[in-house]
Amino acid sequence: MSSARDLQIASLDSRARLSAWLGISIIAINCIGIVITLYVLFDLNDIMDQRSGAEMLETVRNDYRRFEEMESEARERMERSRGIEDQLQMDDVEKQIMALSQTLTENEKTYQVFFRLLKVNIYHLTNFIPGSNSWYEIWSPEIDSAIERSRFRQRQLLEIQRFYELRDSASDQAA
């Protein structure tokens, strides 16, 4: 029983020492804080005594004016960067339009070749199968119409390409 009691006393003794050490540390930290606060207050008081309120007010106004100038410059730069970003996006879109119109032009050429071959093969087929001459008579105008629509689309795509090529050459000459 005495050893258990000795352990309790030792535990309480170590806790008391820790509490005392923590108490002293807290008091020391508070003292350091008070000293720093007093130093700052007296130092600021010296600065305020050296300069008048009007001088300090003028300094604040000048600082605010410089801040406003820097802010307006920053806003102008942001607007210019947005304009440049929009222009870069438009340039990318125009390049994509050019590539797409070239691809579609090639597709239209392929369609026209297909329709011509279809018309020729229907004509030859009517020579091999008796009584099928009406096929050529029925489908020939339809195929011709499809070829004309394809040529019209091709012309429109070529106009789009020319438009963007002229814009590119004009912007290159301006630069």
Secondary structure, DSSP 8 states (H G I E B T S, - for coil): -HHHHHHHHHHHHHHHHHHHHHHHHHHHHHHHHHHHHHHHHHHHHHHHHHS-HHHHHHHHHHHHHHHHHHHHHHHHHHHHHHHHHHHHHHHHHHHHHHHHHHHHHHHHHHHHHHHHHHHHHHHHHHHHSTT-HHHHHHHHHHHHHHHHHHHHHHHHHHHHHHHHHHHHHHHHHH-
